[in-house]
Amino acid sequence: MMPREISIFSLLVPGLLPILAGSVIAFGLLDRALVRSGLYRHVWHPALFRAALFVCIFSGAGLLTGT
């Protein structure tokens, strides 16, 4: 189980911050791949799809790490 706070250069940050940073990177890579594959042409609302995709990545990563 991860601690509630992580000390980075004597600054306490929430434990989900590294997971958020990793999720942003993973989302950026996946989003770029989906744009190149042309998937967004078949999606009804691309902005809503992108938001839901990020929420799924972030919440899945948070659940997998037990935070």
N, C-alpha and C positions, 0 to 999 in steps of 0.2 A: 504494500500500500504506500502511496506517495505521501509525503508530508503536505500539510496544508499550505505552508509557505516555503519558498526556496530562497536562500541567500545568494544574491549575485552582487559581488563587489560591495558587501555590507548593506545591501538594499534588499529588503524582504519583498518578494513578488509572489503572487498567487501560484499555486502548483499547476494550474491549468495553462499558464502562460507559455511554457515550452510546447505543450500540446497544441495550443492555438497557432504558434509559429510554424510548427510542423504541418498542421492542417492547411495553413495558407499556402505553404510551398507545394504540398501535394495537390491542393485544388488548382493552383496555377499550372502545374504540369498536366494534370488531367484535363483542364479546360482548354489548354492549347492543343492537346491531342484531339479533343472532341471538335474543336473548330476546324482543324485540318481535315478531319474525316468527314465533315459536312453533316454531322448529326443535328446541329441546331436548325437546319433547314426543315427538319421533320418534327420539330418541337413546337407546340402551340404558343408557348410564352417563354422565350429563352431566358429572360431575366429571372423569372420565377423558378425555372429549372435550375439555373445557376445557384440561386439562393438555397434551394432545397438540397442541391448536391453538396454545397459547403456545410450545411447543417448536418447532413448524413455523415460526412467525413469527420467533422469535429466531434459529434456525439459518439460515433463509433470508436474513434481513437480514445476518447475519454472513458468509455465503457471498457475497452480492452485493457487500459492501464489501471483501472480500478480507482480512478480519482473521483 
